Amino acid sequence: MAEVSVDAIAILQFMEDMLLEIPGESERIVIDRERCGHCGSCVSVCAPMAIVLLDTFVMVDHGICTGCLDCVYACPVGAIEGR
């Protein structure tokens, strides 16, 4: 049987892109993945647990994000922006 190579990061990016399409989100949170140091500061301050850190990938569930922007202020490298 042939091995199937799956790019996990591409799958996670696709999942996040799908979540961005949810209507009625209060604030769109955008994470600059090149600036992100994967420290988890944003995850620890996110009350609704809308931010998930998976190894070296950060994903925002805009369906439950309240738009409070706590993650923006908690990010030590300025990798998160509210739009």
Steps between C-alpha positions, in 0.01 A plus 500: 500500500636844409566758770298818490683816595277755666616850584347555845566874490311531171206314650497723809523812283204376298303438820574852625405649164165323526447642850568852369192469283260468794257794484444724800850493644553804719866558423731322263825404668794459264821330607821573313646150494846624407518724809331253735745337740248235614539605865133437586436839664194552282363158590536562873300828493225383265196455727277328240794275396472613139875475440668162462874442486594179321876448500605790275158604372257742664137487398211732593144371512314812392173328578566533872739799503331786684728766353623615843854547361666370818723286279615807306622666821652178637715423196860597585607527135195679358405209274125535558281771353130564540318616189 
